[in-house]
């Protein structure tokens, strides 16, 4: 099995982004391309677009960024009146071509499907389908959802979905396309985001509203937890398939995942993150000379911390945004420079200064440790780390790859012990109450399990691992 090794990136790995549109008079493949371009931050391993024309679905998908997978020739080949698209970071199954999406199947009906989330009962459903003789090409839980819908004997995909959705456990913000319609649906807890937009007289679906902005669409509302939204010749149809009990939208979307210009639950993400920085100063003030961010994720909170404290903000770390795009290994001579491929400190800004260094999260601590070392190396007098989220101590089972508990630097350590481990003079995290104050909401409608260990769905602790379906395939072979 080809399992991708963990890189030196410290933050949680992104998950996936989905898009769907029904627009008969438009170049739907081009709309999907640019929407995925806006959602690229949600996954960089693979990208794909499927279109429907005259009752036939055509799919192009491959490993790589959206701009690497598609060119003018491929987009011109994707004709039709409907399209769905996907950008992927693998949360179930390895980063292999077979697991790139949209998933395409043609059993009783043709379907193409793009999924953001993670099923916690994937192994059970896979075993059930396998016993019925259903064959699988890949090892992702997304193909399981596609198989359940493709093999279903209901005449309309909407009726098939109404039967299948209650059988799915976990997180699934998904778009599925048949020859007749594009249908979006969201799990009853609403763990991952999914929004509905309008493009002229047509409608579209996307993981985040920033995908609507780039194509000139208008955000209408979020798809409700447990809701199905169908886009087709008859316009838009909605159905509440599963009643939502405990809503549990991922609070980490507000902190880290969503683009700063997206709107989540009525909040512009940039504004929420700036507010987190302001509250962080209130909770953890420090006497210092300059506030710097770990770019780009720490930028809004650093601005908020500076505003609330009156300490000037400056750019002490310069980020190379193209470092993840190289496949060339640095070699032994360059390896000692480590993180300088990604960040370079500015001596003129930090030398002799007492620094407040703001970032939005720490998971394993590798990146933070190296940043502290680099800043010391160019003469920083004091380094006070301020993190605009609580300490991450628990893994996510709902579509985010966050390392194991043992790898997390906050596991079993106090803030003072973490500061010593990272080599900084002090460390403070934003409280969970501070997060909810910033997004103007409460724990009652969110999932914060990565901080609290309080998983909102039953049976989560026994959920499948990332490679569970691959391990199952090995056993069977």
Secondary structure, 3 states (H helix, E strand, C coil): CCCCCCCCCCCCECCEEEEEEECCCCCHHHHHHHHHHHCHHHCCCEEEEEEEECCEEEEEEEECCHHHHCCHHHHHHCCCCEEEEEEECCCCCCCCHHHCCCEEEECCCEEEEEEEEEECCHHHHHHHHHHCCCCCCCCCHHHHHHHHHHCCCCCCHHHHHHHHHHHCCEEEEEEEECCCEEEEECCCCCCCCCEEEEECCEEEEECCCHHHHHHCCEEEEECCCCEEEEEECCEEEEEECCCCCCCCEEHHHHHHHCCCCCEECCEEHHHHHHHHHHHHHHHCCCCCCEEEECCCCCHHHHHHHHHHHCCCECCCEEECCCHHHCCCCCHHHHHCCHHHHCEEECHHHHCCCEEEEEECCCCCCHHHHHHHHHHHHCCCCEEEEEECCCCCCCCCCCCCECCCHHHCCCCCCCHHHHHHHHCCCEEEECCHHHHHHHCCCCHHHEECHHHHCCCCCCCHHHCCCCCHHHHHHHHHC
